Amino acid sequence: MWHDFHFWTLVLEFAVAAVFAYLLGGINGAIITSKYFYKKDVRDYGSGNAGLTNFYRVFGKYGLVLVIAIDILKTVIPVLFAGWLLGRSDMWLEGSAFAGFFAMLGHAYPLYYGFKGGKAVMAGGTLVWFVDWRIAIIVWLAFALAVLLTRYVSLGSVAAGVLYPVSMAALGIDYGFALIMVTLSGALLIFRHKDNIKRIIKGNESKLHFRK
């Protein structure tokens, strides 16, 4: 295997997909929109997080479309690229899940912003549609219900992170390597919300209030 040309080609393709996804994933919609449209840095306000929820709390609904568009595109592009690149070796799903994880990693720990980014919720929520539409429906429904019932976006995100690999395994299909990457993606999402989980337990986590 170690002398097989196809093996090393796969290794190189996975490496290219990882680097491309991480670098593109590091582009932060909330930071870009707050800096260039509001002349402020979202990280200096609210919770200090460079994510969609904090952006909404600080600046309101105006600008949300741009933030969401950037965060979706920066995930879709590397996932599609990896799917095409690895798909030539019948590893479309594996490549997509792999690139999606690194896009989330780039969003959470971006090279451009001192490794301080968002919590990769939108990136994970976009990625899941490329893995399996059934899982996407389960995850998004769980997220929406948790947020509507508790007004805790963080709780909805954690629920989605847990159900992501669980629902994939429950489908009974042998996803192999893709399941590993999905599990890592879910774990990253939960880890990024560890402080929120602590605040929920203490009862001082901020709730989402829909602004007019």
C-alpha positions in Angstrom: 0.0 0.0 0.0 2.8 2.4 0.9 4.3 2.1 -2.6 1.0 2.3 -4.4 0.7 5.3 -6.7 -3.1 5.5 -6.2 -2.8 5.6 -2.5 -0.4 8.6 -2.5 -2.6 10.3 -5.1 -5.5 10.0 -2.6 -3.4 11.3 0.2 -2.4 14.3 -1.9 -6.0 14.9 -2.9 -7.2 14.8 0.7 -4.4 17.1 1.7 -5.4 19.6 -1.0 -9.0 19.4 0.0 -8.2 20.0 3.7 -6.0 23.0 3.1 -8.4 24.6 0.6 -11.4 24.0 2.9 -9.6 25.3 5.9 -8.4 28.5 4.2 -11.8 29.2 2.6 -13.6 28.3 5.8 -11.6 30.9 7.6 -13.4 33.7 5.8 -15.8 35.1 8.3 -19.0 36.7 7.1 -19.8 38.4 10.5 -16.4 40.0 10.7 -16.4 41.2 7.0 -19.9 42.6 7.2 -19.4 44.4 10.5 -16.1 45.9 9.5 -16.9 47.0 5.9 -20.6 47.9 6.3 -20.8 49.1 10.0 -17.1 50.1 10.4 -17.0 48.1 13.6 -15.7 44.7 14.6 -18.4 42.4 15.9 -15.9 40.8 18.2 -15.7 44.0 20.2 -19.4 43.8 21.1 -21.9 41.5 22.8 -20.4 38.1 23.6 -17.3 38.9 21.5 -18.0 35.9 19.3 -17.6 36.3 15.5 -20.8 34.4 14.7 -24.2 34.9 13.2 -26.1 35.0 16.6 -23.8 37.7 18.1 -24.0 39.7 14.9 -27.8 39.7 15.0 -27.8 40.7 18.7 -25.4 43.6 18.0 -26.4 44.9 14.6 -29.9 43.5 14.0 -31.3 41.9 10.9 -29.7 44.3 8.4 -26.6 42.6 7.1 -27.7 39.1 8.1 -28.3 38.1 4.4 -24.7 38.9 3.5 -23.3 37.1 6.6 -25.3 34.0 5.9 -24.4 34.1 2.1 -20.7 34.3 2.9 -20.8 31.5 5.5 -22.8 29.2 3.2 -20.6 29.8 0.1 -17.4 29.3 2.0 -18.6 25.8 3.0 -20.4 24.9 -0.3 -17.4 25.7 -2.5 -14.8 23.5 -0.8 -17.3 20.7 -0.2 -18.2 20.6 -3.9 -14.5 20.9 -4.9 -13.6 18.0 -2.6 -16.6 16.0 -3.8 -15.4 16.4 -7.4 -11.8 15.8 -6.6 -12.3 12.6 -4.5 -15.4 11.6 -6.5 -13.1 10.4 -9.3 -12.0 7.7 -6.9 -15.6 6.9 -5.9 -15.2 8.8 -2.6 -17.5 11.7 -3.2 -19.3 11.4 0.2 -16.0 10.9 2.1 -14.4 13.9 0.4 -17.4 16.1 1.1 -17.6 15.2 4.8 -13.8 15.6 5.1 -13.8 19.0 3.5 -16.8 20.1 5.5 -15.0 19.3 8.7 -12.0 21.4 7.7 -14.3 24.3 6.6 -15.8 24.2 10.0 -12.4 24.1 11.6 -11.4 27.1 9.5 -14.4 29.0 10.6 -13.8 28.2 14.3 -10.0 28.8 14.2 -9.3 31.1 11.3 -5.7 31.8 10.3 -6.6 35.3 9.3 -8.1 36.4 12.6 -5.6 35.1 15.1 -7.4 31.7 15.3 -10.4 33.3 16.9 -13.6 32.7 14.9 -17.2 31.7 15.2 -18.7 28.5 16.4 -19.2 26.9 12.9 -23.0 26.5 13.2 -23.8 27.7 9.8 -20.9 25.8 8.2 -22.1 22.6 9.9 -25.7 23.3 9.0 -24.7 23.7 5.3 -22.4 20.7 5.2 -25.1 18.3 6.5 -27.2 18.8 3.3 -24.3 17.4 1.2 -24.0 14.3 3.4 -27.6 13.1 3.5 -30.8 15.1 3.1 -32.6 12.9 5.7 -29.9 13.7 8.3 -30.2 17.4 7.4 -33.9 17.4 8.0 -33.5 15.7 11.4 -30.7 18.0 12.5 -32.3 21.2 11.4 -35.7 20.3 12.9 -33.9 19.5 16.2 -32.1 22.8 16.1 -35.3 24.8 15.3 -37.4 23.1 18.0 -34.7 23.6 20.6 -34.3 27.3 19.8 -38.1 27.9 19.6 -38.8 26.2 22.8 -35.9 27.5 24.9 -34.6 30.6 22.9 -31.1 29.2 23.4 -29.4 29.1 20.0 -26.5 27.4 21.7 -28.7 24.5 22.9 -30.1 24.1 19.4 -26.5 23.9 18.1 -25.5 21.3 20.7 -28.6 19.2 19.9 -27.7 19.4 16.2 -24.1 18.4 17.0 -25.2 15.4 18.9 -27.8 14.2 16.4 -25.6 14.7 13.4 -23.5 11.5 13.8 -26.2 9.7 15.8 -28.8 10.0 13.0 -26.2 9.0 10.4 -25.4 5.8 12.3 -29.1 5.2 12.9 -29.8 5.1 9.2 -28.0 1.7 9.2 -25.9 2.5 6.1 -22.2 1.8 6.2 -20.6 5.2 5.8 -17.2 4.2 7.1 -14.8 7.1 6.9 -17.6 9.6 6.3 -19.1 8.7 9.7 -15.8 9.4 11.4 -15.7 12.9 9.8 -19.3 13.6 10.7 -18.6 12.5 14.3 -15.6 14.9 14.4 -17.8 17.7 13.0 -20.5 17.1 15.6 -17.8 17.0 18.3 -16.3 20.3 17.1 -19.7 21.9 17.2 -20.3 20.8 20.8 -16.8 21.7 21.9 -17.2 25.3 20.5 -20.3 25.6 22.7 -18.7 24.4 26.0 -18.9 27.8 27.6 -22.5 28.2 26.6 -23.3 24.8 28.1 -21.8 26.0 31.4 -23.8 29.1 31.3 -27.0 27.2 30.5 -26.4 25.0 33.6 -25.8 28.1 35.7 -28.9 29.8 34.3 -27.1 32.9 32.9 -27.0 32.1 29.2 -28.4 34.8 26.9 -31.6 34.0 25.1 -32.4 34.9 21.6 -34.9 37.7 21.3 -36.4 38.4 17.8 -35.9 42.0 17.0 -38.5 44.0 15.1 
